Amino acid sequence: MAIIELHNVSKNYQMGKLSVPAVKNVSFSINRGEFAAISGPSGSGKSTLLNLIGLIDLPSEGGIILDGIDVYSHSNLPEGNKIPKELDSKITQIRSAHVGFIFQNFNLIPVLNVYENVELPLNLMDKKEKHEKMSGKEKEEWISYLIETVGLTAWKTHKPAELSGGQRQRVAIARALVTKAPVILADEPTANLDSKNGEQILELMQKLNRELSTTFVFSTHDSRIVEMCNHVIYIFDGQKVKETNS
């Protein structure tokens, strides 16, 4: 069953009077629980596609369905790509509940320790009061479980500056999973890691994919990631040129 659907999606960026196409009429679907990749060379549009799936960017044309929610369709795209306040609020809620992000630069908060960095998305959701809250004990147990799962229990009170690159990426993975979002988007997650740490991170994400049935979607040109994925969408010059599904 598809958890992500893109229907004839295009994205143009305005540069002065010039409209520059980044994604051109792309369609594909990704099923729940898949370990998938959007692959292509630098500048091919793969990161733009990831941002469209994650509802960070607004499509210029086309439709996007995320976890059964028709977020954008041909009929409801805002004119001029300007998002009305009420739609922006709705998109933020959908993104918070349905998508977790893993960035290549980790994006951890320097003044927070490992536990606090992982906890942060839950605290932000609590303030919005848009989800079924966990009790304090349930939250503590869930965060501790994730930190243990990514192998950082002994570093729970350490701050990012006291961690290696691989450890920081493990924190980022736990943080992405903490809201129990069904989709995790990872933008070049091994780009800033050495080969050994990169392989360990990939094996960890593959393990979490199997155990939690979380859907992982990568934006990557790393052949190691592509080889591990059971579904790969190949992008070149903003267009889908090939798709494999095993």
C-alpha positions as protocol buffer text, in pm:
chain_id: "A"
residue {
  index: 1
  type: MET
  ca { x: 0 y: 0 z: 0 }
}
residue {
  index: 2
  type: ALA
  ca { x: 143 y: 337 z: -104 }
}
residue {
  index: 3
  type: ILE
  ca { x: 240 y: 579 z: 172 }
}
residue {
  index: 4
  type: ILE
  ca { x: 389 y: 837 z: -68 }
}
residue {
  index: 5
  type: GLU
  ca { x: 239 y: 928 z: -406 }
}
residue {
  index: 6
  type: LEU
  ca { x: 362 y: 1192 z: -649 }
}
residue {
  index: 7
  type: HIS
  ca { x: 145 y: 1264 z: -953 }
}
residue {
  index: 8
  type: ASN
  ca { x: 300 y: 1469 z: -1237 }
}
residue {
  index: 9
  type: VAL
  ca { x: 489 y: 1689 z: -991 }
}
residue {
  index: 10
  type: SER
  ca { x: 695 y: 1982 z: -1116 }
}
residue {
  index: 11
  type: LYS
  ca { x: 889 y: 2245 z: -924 }
}
residue {
  index: 12
  type: ASN
  ca { x: 1013 y: 2574 z: -1069 }
}
residue {
  index: 13
  type: TYR
  ca { x: 1225 y: 2829 z: -887 }
}
residue {
  index: 14
  type: GLN
  ca { x: 1195 y: 3195 z: -975 }
}
residue {
  index: 15
  type: MET
  ca { x: 1532 y: 3367 z: -1030 }
}
residue {
  index: 16
  type: GLY
  ca { x: 1447 y: 3725 z: -1111 }
}
residue {
  index: 17
  type: LYS
  ca { x: 1232 y: 3712 z: -1423 }
}
residue {
  index: 18
  type: LEU
  ca { x: 1359 y: 3365 z: -1508 }
}
residue {
  index: 19
  type: SER
  ca { x: 1171 y: 3048 z: -1408 }
}
residue {
  index: 20
  type: VAL
  ca { x: 1417 y: 2761 z: -1353 }
}
residue {
  index: 21
  type: PRO
  ca { x: 1274 y: 2405 z: -1357 }
}
residue {
  index: 22
  type: ALA
  ca { x: 1421 y: 2181 z: -1083 }
}
residue {
  index: 23
  type: VAL
  ca { x: 1173 y: 1892 z: -1111 }
}
residue {
  index: 24
  type: LYS
  ca { x: 979 y: 1813 z: -1428 }
}
residue {
  index: 25
  type: ASN
  ca { x: 656 y: 1612 z: -1434 }
}
residue {
  index: 26
  type: VAL
  ca { x: 769 y: 1335 z: -1197 }
}
residue {
  index: 27
  type: SER
  ca { x: 536 y: 1055 z: -1086 }
}
residue {
  index: 28
  type: PHE
  ca { x: 606 y: 761 z: -854 }
}
residue {
  index: 29
  type: SER
  ca { x: 476 y: 591 z: -541 }
}
residue {
  index: 30
  type: ILE
  ca { x: 655 y: 435 z: -243 }
}
residue {
  index: 31
  type: ASN
  ca { x: 491 y: 164 z: -35 }
}
residue {
  index: 32
  type: ARG
  ca { x: 469 y: 155 z: 342 }
}
residue {
  index: 33
  type: GLY
  ca { x: 776 y: -5 z: 499 }
}
residue {
  index: 34
  type: GLU
  ca { x: 1003 y: 30 z: 196 }
}
residue {
  index: 35
  type: PHE
  ca { x: 1372 y: 117 z: 209 }
}
residue {
  index: 36
  type: ALA
  ca { x: 1384 y: 350 z: -90 }
}
residue {
  index: 37
  type: ALA
  ca { x: 1621 y: 594 z: -258 }
}
residue {
  index: 38
  type: ILE
  ca { x: 1599 y: 887 z: -495 }
}
residue {
  index: 39
  type: SER
  ca { x: 1933 y: 872 z: -673 }
}
residue {
  index: 40
  type: GLY
  ca { x: 2108 y: 1099 z: -919 }
}
residue {
  index: 41
  type: PRO
  ca { x: 2409 y: 1323 z: -968 }
}
residue {
  index: 42
  type: SER
  ca { x: 2452 y: 1656 z: -791 }
}
residue {
  index: 43
  type: GLY
  ca { x: 2201 y: 1910 z: -922 }
}
residue {
  index: 44
  type: SER
  ca { x: 1966 y: 1646 z: -1063 }
}
residue {
  index: 45
  type: GLY
  ca { x: 1671 y: 1750 z: -845 }
}
residue {
  index: 46
  type: LYS
  ca { x: 1676 y: 1465 z: -592 }
}
residue {
  index: 47
  type: SER
  ca { x: 1699 y: 1690 z: -284 }
}
residue {
  index: 48
  type: THR
  ca { x: 1417 y: 1905 z: -424 }
}
residue {
  index: 49
  type: LEU
  ca { x: 1204 y: 1592 z: -456 }
}
residue {
  index: 50
  type: LEU
  ca { x: 1281 y: 1498 z: -96 }
}
residue {
  index: 51
  type: ASN
  ca { x: 1177 y: 1846 z: 18 }
}
residue {
  index: 52
  type: LEU
  ca { x: 853 y: 1815 z: -179 }
}
residue {
  index: 53
  type: ILE
  ca { x: 775 y: 1478 z: -19 }
}
residue {
  index: 54
  type: GLY
  ca { x: 855 y: 1625 z: 324 }
}
residue {
  index: 55
  type: LEU
  ca { x: 624 y: 1922 z: 260 }
}
residue {
  index: 56
  type: ILE
  ca { x: 911 y: 2167 z: 303 }
}
residue {
  index: 57
  type: ASP
  ca { x: 873 y: 2285 z: -57 }
}
residue {
  index: 58
  type: LEU
  ca { x: 552 y: 2359 z: -247 }
}
residue {
  index: 59
  type: PRO
  ca { x: 511 y: 2201 z: -593 }
}
residue {
  index: 60
  type: SER
  ca { x: 450 y: 2431 z: -888 }
}
residue {
  index: 61
  type: GLU
  ca { x: 229 y: 2167 z: -1046 }
}
residue {
  index: 62
  type: GLY
  ca { x: 101 y: 1820 z: -966 }
}
residue {
  index: 63
  type: GLY
  ca { x: -33 y: 1628 z: -670 }
}
residue {
  index: 64
  type: ILE
  ca { x: 122 y: 1481 z: -355 }
}
residue {
  index: 65
  type: ILE
  ca { x: -49 y: 1229 z: -128 }
}
residue {
  index: 66
  type: LEU
  ca { x: 125 y: 1151 z: 202 }
}
residue {
  index: 67
  type: ASP
  ca { x: 3 y: 866 z: 422 }
}
residue {
  index: 68
  type: GLY
  ca { x: -341 y: 884 z: 263 }
}
residue {
  index: 69
  type: ILE
  ca { x: -371 y: 1262 z: 295 }
}
residue {
  index: 70
  type: ASP
  ca { x: -421 y: 1455 z: -30 }
}
residue {
  index: 71
  type: VAL
  ca { x: -190 y: 1742 z: 67 }
}
residue {
  index: 72
  type: TYR
  ca { x: -159 y: 1901 z: -276 }
}
residue {
  index: 73
  type: SER
  ca { x: -360 y: 1834 z: -587 }
}
residue {
  index: 74
  type: HIS
  ca { x: -404 y: 2012 z: -918 }
}
residue {
  index: 75
  type: SER
  ca { x: -720 y: 2171 z: -779 }
}
residue {
  index: 76
  type: ASN
  ca { x: -586 y: 2305 z: -447 }
}
residue {
  index: 77
  type: LEU
  ca { x: -237 y: 2438 z: -532 }
}
residue {
  index: 78
  type: PRO
  ca { x: -216 y: 2802 z: -419 }
}
residue {
  index: 79
  type: GLU
  ca { x: -188 y: 3061 z: -694 }
}
residue {
  index: 80
  type: GLY
  ca { x: 161 y: 3198 z: -741 }
}
residue {
  index: 81
  type: ASN
  ca { x: 301 y: 2940 z: -496 }
}
residue {
  index: 82
  type: LYS
  ca { x: 200 y: 3162 z: -203 }
}
residue {
  index: 83
  type: ILE
  ca { x: 63 y: 2945 z: 77 }
}
residue {
  index: 84
  type: PRO
  ca { x: -238 y: 3087 z: 264 }
}
residue {
  index: 85
  type: LYS
  ca { x: -192 y: 3095 z: 643 }
}
residue {
  index: 86
  type: GLU
  ca { x: -458 y: 2829 z: 707 }
}
residue {
  index: 87
  type: LEU
  ca { x: -302 y: 2588 z: 454 }
}
residue {
  index: 88
  type: ASP
  ca { x: 46 y: 2653 z: 592 }
}
residue {
  index: 89
  type: SER
  ca { x: -76 y: 2560 z: 941 }
}
residue {
  index: 90
  type: LYS
  ca { x: -233 y: 2241 z: 809 }
}
residue {
  index: 91
  type: ILE
  ca { x: 86 y: 2145 z: 622 }
}
residue {
  index: 92
  type: THR
  ca { x: 296 y: 2202 z: 935 }
}
residue {
  index: 93
  type: GLN
  ca { x: 69 y: 1971 z: 1135 }
}
residue {
  index: 94
  type: ILE
  ca { x: 83 y: 1699 z: 868 }
}
residue {
  index: 95
  type: ARG
  ca { x: 462 y: 1725 z: 842 }
}
residue {
  index: 96
  type: SER
  ca { x: 510 y: 1707 z: 1220 }
}
residue {
  index: 97
  type: ALA
  ca { x: 292 y: 1397 z: 1255 }
}
residue {
  index: 98
  type: HIS
  ca { x: 392 y: 1204 z: 943 }
}
residue {
  index: 99
  type: VAL
  ca { x: 755 y: 1287 z: 857 }
}
residue {
  index: 100
  type: GLY
  ca { x: 1090 y: 1268 z: 1035 }
}
residue {
  index: 101
  type: PHE
  ca { x: 1405 y: 1421 z: 885 }
}
residue {
  index: 102
  type: ILE
  ca { x: 1771 y: 1314 z: 894 }
}
residue {
  index: 103
  type: PHE
  ca { x: 2008 y: 1579 z: 758 }
}
residue {
  index: 104
  type: GLN
  ca { x: 2366 y: 1529 z: 639 }
}
residue {
  index: 105
  type: ASN
  ca { x: 2484 y: 1808 z: 873 }
}
residue {
  index: 106
  type: PHE
  ca { x: 2301 y: 1652 z: 1171 }
}
residue {
  index: 107
  type: ASN
  ca { x: 2134 y: 1984 z: 1277 }
}
residue {
  index: 108
  type: LEU
  ca { x: 2163 y: 1909 z: 1649 }
}
residue {
  index: 109
  type: ILE
  ca { x: 2117 y: 2182 z: 1909 }
}
residue {
  index: 110
  type: PRO
  ca { x: 2467 y: 2244 z: 2059 }
}
residue {
  index: 111
  type: VAL
  ca { x: 2346 y: 2343 z: 2408 }
}
residue {
  index: 112
  type: LEU
  ca { x: 2127 y: 2032 z: 2446 }
}
residue {
  index: 113
  type: ASN
  ca { x: 2257 y: 1688 z: 2541 }
}
residue {
  index: 114
  type: VAL
  ca { x: 2173 y: 1366 z: 2356 }
}
residue {
  index: 115
  type: TYR
  ca { x: 1854 y: 1300 z: 2552 }
}
residue {
  index: 116
  type: GLU
  ca { x: 1732 y: 1658 z: 2512 }
}
residue {
  index: 117
  type: ASN
  ca { x: 1805 y: 1666 z: 2138 }
}
residue {
  index: 118
  type: VAL
  ca { x: 1605 y: 1347 z: 2086 }
}
residue {
  index: 119
  type: GLU
  ca { x: 1324 y: 1477 z: 2308 }
}
residue {
  index: 120
  type: LEU
  ca { x: 1294 y: 1815 z: 2131 }
}
residue {
  index: 121
  type: PRO
  ca { x: 1042 y: 1721 z: 1854 }
}
residue {
  index: 122
  type: LEU
  ca { x: 807 y: 1574 z: 2116 }
}
residue {
  index: 123
  type: ASN
  ca { x: 823 y: 1894 z: 2320 }
}
residue {
  index: 124
  type: LEU
  ca { x: 746 y: 2101 z: 2011 }
}
residue {
  index: 125
  type: MET
  ca { x: 446 y: 1880 z: 1935 }
}
residue {
  index: 126
  type: ASP
  ca { x: 327 y: 1907 z: 2295 }
}
residue {
  index: 127
  type: LYS
  ca { x: 317 y: 2285 z: 2265 }
}
residue {
  index: 128
  type: LYS
  ca { x: 98 y: 2260 z: 1956 }
}
residue {
  index: 129
  type: GLU
  ca { x: -129 y: 2005 z: 2126 }
}
residue {
  index: 130
  type: LYS
  ca { x: -206 y: 1840 z: 1794 }
}
residue {
  index: 131
  type: HIS
  ca { x: -135 y: 1478 z: 1885 }
}
residue {
  index: 132
  type: GLU
  ca { x: -213 y: 1223 z: 2148 }
}
residue {
  index: 133
  type: LYS
  ca { x: 36 y: 1304 z: 2422 }
}
residue {
  index: 134
  type: MET
  ca { x: 246 y: 1045 z: 2597 }
}
residue {
  index: 135
  type: SER
  ca { x: 266 y: 1051 z: 2974 }
}
residue {
  index: 136
  type: GLY
  ca { x: 596 y: 1165 z: 3124 }
}
residue {
  index: 137
  type: LYS
  ca { x: 693 y: 805 z: 3200 }
}
residue {
  index: 138
  type: GLU
  ca { x: 598 y: 681 z: 2854 }
}
residue {
  index: 139
  type: LYS
  ca { x: 797 y: 961 z: 2692 }
}
residue {
  index: 140
  type: GLU
  ca { x: 1105 y: 889 z: 2906 }
}
residue {
  index: 141
  type: GLU
  ca { x: 1087 y: 516 z: 2831 }
}
residue {
  index: 142
  type: TRP
  ca { x: 1044 y: 574 z: 2456 }
}
residue {
  index: 143
  type: ILE
  ca { x: 1334 y: 822 z: 2433 }
}
residue {
  index: 144
  type: SER
  ca { x: 1558 y: 595 z: 2639 }
}
residue {
  index: 145
  type: TYR
  ca { x: 1464 y: 299 z: 2417 }
}
residue {
  index: 146
  type: LEU
  ca { x: 1559 y: 491 z: 2102 }
}
residue {
  index: 147
  type: ILE
  ca { x: 1887 y: 610 z: 2252 }
}
residue {
  index: 148
  type: GLU
  ca { x: 1966 y: 252 z: 2352 }
}
residue {
  index: 149
  type: THR
  ca { x: 1868 y: 126 z: 2005 }
}
residue {
  index: 150
  type: VAL
  ca { x: 2113 y: 362 z: 1835 }
}
residue {
  index: 151
  type: GLY
  ca { x: 2383 y: 261 z: 2084 }
}
residue {
  index: 152
  type: LEU
  ca { x: 2422 y: 585 z: 2278 }
}
residue {
  index: 153
  type: THR
  ca { x: 2300 y: 508 z: 2630 }
}
residue {
  index: 154
  type: ALA
  ca { x: 2644 y: 579 z: 2776 }
}
residue {
  index: 155
  type: TRP
  ca { x: 2646 y: 919 z: 2602 }
}
residue {
  index: 156
  type: LYS
  ca { x: 2292 y: 1022 z: 2699 }
}
residue {
  index: 157
  type: THR
  ca { x: 2406 y: 1331 z: 2891 }
}
residue {
  index: 158
  type: HIS
  ca { x: 2678 y: 1433 z: 2645 }
}
residue {
  index: 159
  type: LYS
  ca { x: 2642 y: 1735 z: 2418 }
}
residue {
  index: 160
  type: PRO
  ca { x: 2704 y: 1722 z: 2040 }
}
residue {
  index: 161
  type: ALA
  ca { x: 3054 y: 1872 z: 2067 }
}
residue {
  index: 162
  type: GLU
  ca { x: 3155 y: 1570 z: 2277 }
}
residue {
  index: 163
  type: LEU
  ca { x: 3041 y: 1320 z: 2013 }
}
residue {
  index: 164
  type: SER
  ca { x: 3195 y: 1185 z: 1693 }
}
residue {
  index: 165
  type: GLY
  ca { x: 3031 y: 1241 z: 1355 }
}
residue {
  index: 166
  type: GLY
  ca { x: 2888 y: 890 z: 1356 }
}
residue {
  index: 167
  type: GLN
  ca { x: 2745 y: 938 z: 1705 }
}
residue {
  index: 168
  type: ARG
  ca { x: 2585 y: 1268 z: 1606 }
}
residue {
  index: 169
  type: GLN
  ca { x: 2417 y: 1100 z: 1312 }
}
residue {
  index: 170
  type: ARG
  ca { x: 2284 y: 832 z: 1548 }
}
residue {
  index: 171
  type: VAL
  ca { x: 2132 y: 1109 z: 1762 }
}
residue {
  index: 172
  type: ALA
  ca { x: 1975 y: 1255 z: 1447 }
}
residue {
  index: 173
  type: ILE
  ca { x: 1822 y: 916 z: 1362 }
}
residue {
  index: 174
  type: ALA
  ca { x: 1674 y: 876 z: 1712 }
}
residue {
  index: 175
  type: ARG
  ca { x: 1537 y: 1231 z: 1693 }
}
residue {
  index: 176
  type: ALA
  ca { x: 1373 y: 1158 z: 1356 }
}
residue {
  index: 177
  type: LEU
  ca { x: 1204 y: 848 z: 1498 }
}
residue {
  index: 178
  type: VAL
  ca { x: 1086 y: 996 z: 1830 }
}
residue {
  index: 179
  type: THR
  ca { x: 749 y: 1125 z: 1706 }
}
residue {
  index: 180
  type: LYS
  ca { x: 674 y: 780 z: 1558 }
}
residue {
  index: 181
  type: ALA
  ca { x: 639 y: 936 z: 1213 }
}
residue {
  index: 182
  type: PRO
  ca { x: 571 y: 666 z: 952 }
}
residue {
  index: 183
  type: VAL
  ca { x: 809 y: 824 z: 697 }
}
residue {
  index: 184
  type: ILE
  ca { x: 1176 y: 911 z: 754 }
}
residue {
  index: 185
  type: LEU
  ca { x: 1348 y: 1125 z: 491 }
}
residue {
  index: 186
  type: ALA
  ca { x: 1729 y: 1123 z: 485 }
}
residue {
  index: 187
  type: ASP
  ca { x: 1922 y: 1373 z: 272 }
}
residue {
  index: 188
  type: GLU
  ca { x: 2268 y: 1231 z: 194 }
}
residue {
  index: 189
  type: PRO
  ca { x: 2297 y: 1083 z: 547 }
}
residue {
  index: 190
  type: THR
  ca { x: 2647 y: 941 z: 490 }
}
residue {
  index: 191
  type: ALA
  ca { x: 2799 y: 1242 z: 312 }
}
residue {
  index: 192
  type: ASN
  ca { x: 2990 y: 1372 z: 617 }
}
residue {
  index: 193
  type: LEU
  ca { x: 3092 y: 1032 z: 753 }
}
residue {
  index: 194
  type: ASP
  ca { x: 3392 y: 811 z: 683 }
}
residue {
  index: 195
  type: SER
  ca { x: 3325 y: 478 z: 514 }
}
residue {
  index: 196
  type: LYS
  ca { x: 3320 y: 274 z: 837 }
}
residue {
  index: 197
  type: ASN
  ca { x: 3077 y: 505 z: 1016 }
}
residue {
  index: 198
  type: GLY
  ca { x: 2871 y: 536 z: 701 }
}
residue {
  index: 199
  type: GLU
  ca { x: 2828 y: 159 z: 677 }
}
residue {
  index: 200
  type: GLN
  ca { x: 2733 y: 135 z: 1046 }
}
residue {
  index: 201
  type: ILE
  ca { x: 2471 y: 409 z: 1007 }
}
residue {
  index: 202
  type: LEU
  ca { x: 2322 y: 239 z: 700 }
}
residue {
  index: 203
  type: GLU
  ca { x: 2305 y: -96 z: 880 }
}
residue {
  index: 204
  type: LEU
  ca { x: 2137 y: 74 z: 1176 }
}
residue {
  index: 205
  type: MET
  ca { x: 1872 y: 237 z: 956 }
}
residue {
  index: 206
  type: GLN
  ca { x: 1811 y: -91 z: 775 }
}
residue {
  index: 207
  type: LYS
  ca { x: 1763 y: -261 z: 1115 }
}
residue {
  index: 208
  type: LEU
  ca { x: 1516 y: 7 z: 1226 }
}
residue {
  index: 209
  type: ASN
  ca { x: 1332 y: -24 z: 896 }
}
residue {
  index: 210
  type: ARG
  ca { x: 1284 y: -397 z: 958 }
}
residue {
  index: 211
  type: GLU
  ca { x: 1198 y: -374 z: 1328 }
}
residue {
  index: 212
  type: LEU
  ca { x: 972 y: -67 z: 1327 }
}
residue {
  index: 213
  type: SER
  ca { x: 833 y: -98 z: 971 }
}
residue {
  index: 214
  type: THR
  ca { x: 922 y: 269 z: 923 }
}
residue {
  index: 215
  type: THR
  ca { x: 947 y: 383 z: 561 }
}
residue {
  index: 216
  type: PHE
  ca { x: 1291 y: 526 z: 479 }
}
residue {
  index: 217
  type: VAL
  ca { x: 1349 y: 744 z: 172 }
}
residue {
  index: 218
  type: PHE
  ca { x: 1701 y: 863 z: 90 }
}
residue {
  index: 219
  type: SER
  ca { x: 1826 y: 1137 z: -138 }
}
residue {
  index: 220
  type: THR
  ca { x: 2167 y: 1008 z: -242 }
}
residue {
  index: 221
  type: HIS
  ca { x: 2433 y: 941 z: -500 }
}
residue {
  index: 222
  type: ASP
  ca { x: 2605 y: 695 z: -262 }
}
residue {
  index: 223
  type: SER
  ca { x: 2618 y: 356 z: -434 }
}
residue {
  index: 224
  type: ARG
  ca { x: 2620 y: 179 z: -95 }
}
residue {
  index: 225
  type: ILE
  ca { x: 2277 y: 320 z: -12 }
}
residue {
  index: 226
  type: VAL
  ca { x: 2141 y: 244 z: -359 }
}
residue {
  index: 227
  type: GLU
  ca { x: 2254 y: -119 z: -332 }
}
residue {
  index: 228
  type: MET
  ca { x: 2079 y: -162 z: 5 }
}
residue {
  index: 229
  type: CYS
  ca { x: 1747 y: -19 z: -113 }
}
residue {
  index: 230
  type: ASN
  ca { x: 1468 y: -234 z: -253 }
}
residue {
  index: 231
  type: HIS
  ca { x: 1319 y: 59 z: -447 }
}
residue {
  index: 232
  type: VAL
  ca { x: 1524 y: 318 z: -637 }
}
residue {
  index: 233
  type: ILE
  ca { x: 1402 y: 616 z: -840 }
}
residue {
  index: 234
  type: TYR
  ca { x: 1674 y: 754 z: -1068 }
}
residue {
  index: 235
  type: ILE
  ca { x: 1662 y: 1127 z: -1144 }
}
residue {
  index: 236
  type: PHE
  ca { x: 1851 y: 1321 z: -1408 }
}
residue {
  index: 237
  type: ASP
  ca { x: 1800 y: 1689 z: -1495 }
}
residue {
  index: 238
  type: GLY
  ca { x: 1484 y: 1696 z: -1286 }
}
residue {
  index: 239
  type: GLN
  ca { x: 1320 y: 1403 z: -1463 }
}
residue {
  index: 240
  type: LYS
  ca { x: 1266 y: 1042 z: -1366 }
}
residue {
  index: 241
  type: VAL
  ca { x: 1475 y: 835 z: -1606 }
}
residue {
  index: 242
  type: LYS
  ca { x: 1451 y: 492 z: -1446 }
}
residue {
  index: 243
  type: GLU
  ca { x: 1287 y: 308 z: -1156 }
}
residue {
  index: 244
  type: THR
  ca { x: 1374 y: -29 z: -1005 }
}
residue {
  index: 245
  type: ASN
  ca { x: 1172 y: -219 z: -749 }
}
residue {
  index: 246
  type: SER
  ca { x: 1279 y: -556 z: -612 }
}
